[in-house]
Amino acid sequence: MDNSSPEAPMVVDHDDPDSIAEVAAAYALDALSAHETRQVRDYLPGCIKCREAVAQMSEPAGMLSYTVEPVEPPDELRRKVLERSRRESAGPPGTPIVQEPE
């Protein structure tokens, strides 16, 4: 996979199973840029090897979130996220601001 430029075409060597697997894994994990994702979606209908690789990677990738125990984030994290959100989304006067529950 060639990531030299965000808008550069993705390069897949169809004679190299690792090249196909790399792109398929990144696609299945939703780890591609929006541009690369569009390229893969547009390309998949015409490439059976790539479709098969994506199908093989999709189930294990989807199961990854179930392999770890969920962790409750600290209360301080919620406060920091809301505080930063307020600062970054401050709009013109009269714009509603989400109030932190007490």
Backbone as a ProteinNet text record, in pm:
[ID]
protein_1_A
[PRIMARY]
MDNSSPEAPMVVDHDDPDSIAEVAAAYALDALSAHETRQVRDYLPGCIKCREAVAQMSEPAGMLSYTVEPVEPPDELRRKVLERSRRESAGPPGTPIVQEPE
[TERTIARY]
84.6	0	89.3	64.9	145	68.5	118.9	53.8	135.6	204.7	292	215.8	91.5	9.6	-133.4	-206.3	-344.6	-433.1	-402.1	-484.4	-420.5	-305.6	-237.4	-316.3	-316	-385.3	-315.1	-393.8	-340.3	-283.5	-167.1	-101.8	-108.8	-168	-176.4	-111.4	-14.9	52	-25.2	-99.1	-184.3	-106.8	23	105.5	166.7	142.9	199.1	85.2	64.3	-44.3	-33.6	89.1	105.6	51.4	68.3	18.4	-134.1	-197.7	-343.9	-389.1	-323.2	-361.3	-347	-243.4	-222	-338.3	-377.9	-488.5	-619.2	-641.5	-765.1	-776	-667	-669.1	-696.6	-630.1	-651.9	-796.7	-852.1	-991.2	-1086.2	-1063.4	-1149.5	-1143.8	-1029.1	-1013.1	-1055.4	-1102	-1141.4	-1023.4	-905.4	-783.1	-732.7	-814.1	-775.5	-833.7	-772.2	-828.7	-959.3	-1037.4	-1163.2	-1135.1	-1029.5	-993.7	-956.4	-873.6	-832.8	-952.3	-1041.3	-1161.5	-1245	-1262.5	-1338.1	-1269.2	-1136.2	-1062.3	-1087	-1079.2	-1099.4	-1242	-1340.1	-1481	-1505.4	-1445.2	-1463	-1392.6	-1284.3	-1201.6	-1251	-1310.8	-1349.3	-1437.1	-1536	-1621	-1544.5	-1430.2	-1355.3	-1239.3	-1221.5	-1105.4	-1147	-1159	-1204.3	-1103.9	-973.6	-872.7	-889.6	-913.1	-927.7	-1057	-1165.1	-1293.2	-1278.4	-1212.2	-1191.9	-1106.3	-1002.8	-915	-990.9	-1072.7	-1152.3	-1251.1	-1313.9	-1408.8	-1338.5	-1217.2	-1141.4	-1101.4	-1074	-1027.8	-1143.1	-1259	-1369.1	-1418.9	-1437.8	-1488.4	-1390.1	-1262.7	-1168.6	-1156.1	-1158.3	-1147.3	-1266.6	-1385.1	-1505	-1505.6	-1436.7	-1434.5	-1332	-1241.6	-1136.6	-1193.2	-1302.1	-1356.4	-1409.1	-1431.8	-1482.1	-1370	-1246.7	-1135.6	-1079.1	-1125.5	-1077.9	-1197.9	-1172.1	-1276.7	-1301.9	-1428.8	-1456.8	-1404.6	-1358.6	-1306.3	-1388.5	-1433.7	-1509	-1410.2	-1431.4	-1337.9	-1351.7	-1244	-1250.7	-1344.9	-1408.1	-1499.8	-1428.7	-1303.3	-1225	-1215.4	-1209.7	-1201.8	-1326.9	-1443.3	-1569.8	-1569.7	-1527.4	-1525.4	-1432.4	-1314.3	-1217.4	-1269.7	-1332.4	-1386.2	-1495.7	-1586.8	-1694.6	-1640.2	-1542.8	-1482.5	-1416.5	-1341.1	-1274.5	-1376.5	-1479.1	-1584.2	-1649.6	-1675.8	-1735	-1643	-1514.6	-1419.5	-1412.4	-1407.5	-1390.8	-1517.7	-1632.9	-1757.4	-1825.9	-1755.4	-1815.4	-1855.3	-1982.1	-2034.5	-2074.2	-2151.2	-2196.4	-2288.7	-2309.7	-2398.3	-2533.2	-2584	-2713.6	-2701.6	-2580.4	-2560.2	-2574.5	-2661.9	-2678.1	-2550.4	-2522.7	-2408	-2458.9	-2405.2	-2443.2	-2394	-2483	-2446.3	-2406.7	-2301.4	-2256.1	-2351.7	-2401.2	-2490.1	-2417.2	-2492.7	-2431.4	-2460.3
-116.1	0	122.5	215.4	335.5	452.5	508.4	621.7	748.9	767.7	881.8	1012.8	1011.4	1131.3	1092.7	1180.8	1145.7	1120.2	1180.5	1162.9	1070.3	1013.8	923.8	794.4	735.7	608.1	499.6	413.3	302.8	199.5	144.4	47.1	-89.4	-185.7	-322.1	-412.1	-490.2	-585.8	-717.4	-750.8	-870.1	-1000.9	-994	-1113.8	-1134.1	-1040.1	-1045.5	-1057.3	-1177.2	-1195.8	-1101	-1064.3	-971.9	-832.9	-790.3	-659.9	-655.8	-762	-770.9	-778.7	-860.1	-876.7	-746.2	-668.7	-542.3	-445.9	-432.1	-342	-395.8	-526.3	-587	-570.2	-589.9	-575	-430.8	-338	-196.4	-156.7	-206.8	-177.9	-239.5	-364.3	-433.4	-368	-311.2	-245.2	-98.9	-52.5	87	179.3	138.9	213.4	292.2	302.7	378.4	518.7	608.7	743.4	733	838.5	839.4	818.4	880.5	866.9	722.3	660.7	521.7	427	452.7	369.5	374.8	494.5	506.9	429.1	437.2	363.9	213.9	162	18.4	-19.7	57.2	26.4	26	121	127.2	10.9	-37.1	-139.9	-281.8	-304.4	-440.6	-515	-452.3	-529.1	-595.8	-540.5	-596.2	-685.4	-711.9	-792.2	-900.3	-1021.5	-1132	-1161.9	-1154.1	-1179.9	-1081.6	-955.6	-852.4	-871.8	-905.7	-930.7	-1046.9	-1152.3	-1268.4	-1231.3	-1151.9	-1110.9	-1024.3	-931.9	-847.1	-933.5	-1029.2	-1118	-1196.9	-1245.3	-1321.5	-1234.8	-1108.1	-1018	-956.7	-946.6	-872.6	-935.7	-1066.1	-1129.4	-1116.5	-1152.1	-1134	-987.7	-896.3	-754.4	-710.9	-758.5	-724.5	-782.9	-894.1	-959.6	-898.7	-817.2	-760.7	-683.2	-612.3	-532	-619	-746	-835.7	-909.8	-883.2	-957.6	-894.1	-775.7	-708.1	-671.9	-663.9	-623.5	-473.5	-433	-289	-221	-99.9	-22.6	104.7	131.9	254.8	371.3	473.9	586.7	664.7	726.8	804.5	924.5	964.8	1080	1205.2	1219.5	1337	1346.5	1233.5	1233	1294.9	1258.8	1314.4	1466.5	1514.2	1657.6	1727.8	1671.2	1731.4	1733.8	1624.2	1617.1	1721.1	1731.3	1830.4	1972.9	1997	2130.5	2168.2	2077.3	2105.3	2123.1	2042.4	2053.2	2190.5	2238.7	2372.1	2479.2	2468.9	2568.7	2565.5	2444.8	2431.6	2461.7	2447.4	2469.5	2599.5	2685.8	2813.9	2888.7	2918.1	2986.8	3128	3188.7	3325.1	3330.8	3450.5	3461.7	3396.8	3329.2	3261.5	3117.3	3072.9	2933.5	2847.9	2745.7	2661	2586	2573.2	2499.2	2385.9	2267.4	2151.1	2171.4	2157.2	2172.1	2038.1	2036.8	1915.5	1882.1	1757.4	1720.4	1730.3	1764.7	1778	1660.8
0	0	0	-90	-102.3	-44.1	65.4	131	115.2	3.8	-12.8	-18.3	-60.4	-68.4	-34.7	35.8	71.6	-49.6	-163.8	-282.6	-386.1	-353.4	-446.6	-460	-578.4	-593	-511.7	-453.9	-376.5	-472.8	-439.1	-525.1	-458.6	-530.1	-480.7	-584.2	-539.5	-627	-618.9	-723.7	-722.7	-724.8	-751.2	-746.7	-608.2	-518.5	-383.5	-282.1	-226.6	-130	-10.3	28.9	141.5	109.1	-15.8	-58	-49.7	-98.7	-93.1	52.2	132.6	272.7	350.5	321.1	390.1	365.4	241.5	208	265.2	252.9	303.5	455.3	525.4	671.2	710.1	646.1	677	648.5	539.1	503.8	607.5	644.8	740.6	878.1	913.2	1043.6	1039.4	923.8	905.9	937.2	890.4	918.6	798.2	695.1	576.5	583.2	509.6	498	418	420.8	344.4	195.5	146.3	5.3	-27.7	58	34.8	44.8	139.5	153.6	27	-28.9	-155.3	-266.5	-271.8	-375.2	-362.7	-242.1	-221.3	-257.1	-210.3	-242.1	-391.9	-461.7	-606.9	-676.7	-617.6	-679.9	-654.1	-537.8	-497.9	-597.9	-658.8	-750.8	-865.3	-903.9	-1016.1	-978	-849.1	-808.6	-709.4	-758	-673.2	-561.2	-590.3	-486.5	-370.4	-404.8	-301.2	-222.6	-291.1	-220.8	-123.4	-168.2	-80.2	40.1	16.9	127.9	227.9	179.1	268.6	346.5	280.2	348.9	459.1	432.1	531.6	650.5	626.1	733.1	812.1	753.3	816.1	945.5	948.2	1069.8	1185.8	1167.3	1279.2	1322.5	1227.5	1262.7	1346.8	1310.2	1385.6	1525.4	1543	1673.5	1769.7	1718.9	1803.6	1923.5	1902.7	2013.3	2127.1	2101.8	2205.7	2279.1	2242.6	2301.7	2427.9	2461.4	2582.6	2670.7	2797.9	2891.3	2877.4	2877.4	2872.5	2999.1	2983.1	3095	3107.4	3226.8	3252.4	3257.8	3174.8	3178.1	3309.1	3353.4	3477.3	3462.1	3571.8	3568.9	3519.2	3555	3514.2	3362.3	3293.9	3148.8	3088	3139.3	3088.3	3103.4	3220.7	3245.5	3146.4	3123.3	3032.1	2888.4	2846.1	2709.8	2690.2	2786.4	2775	2777.8	2862.2	2871.6	2738.8	2682.9	2555.1	2442.9	2444.3	2344	2349.1	2468	2482.2	2425.1	2454.8	2404.9	2252.9	2195	2050.3	1972.5	2035.3	1961.5	2000.3	2071.6	2110.4	1984.1	1975.2	1857.8	1891.2	1803.4	1828	1949.7	2006.4	2122.2	2094.5	2195	2180.7	2138.1	2103.9	2066.6	2190.6	2187.8	2306.7	2340.5	2467.1	2514.9	2601.9	2580.8	2659.7	2801.9	2897.5	3037.7	3094	3173.3	3238.5	3352.2	3359.4	3470.6	3603	3703.6	3835.9	3923.8
[MASK]
++++++++++++++++++++++++++++++++++++++++++++++++++++++++++++++++++++++++++++++++++++++++++++++++++++++

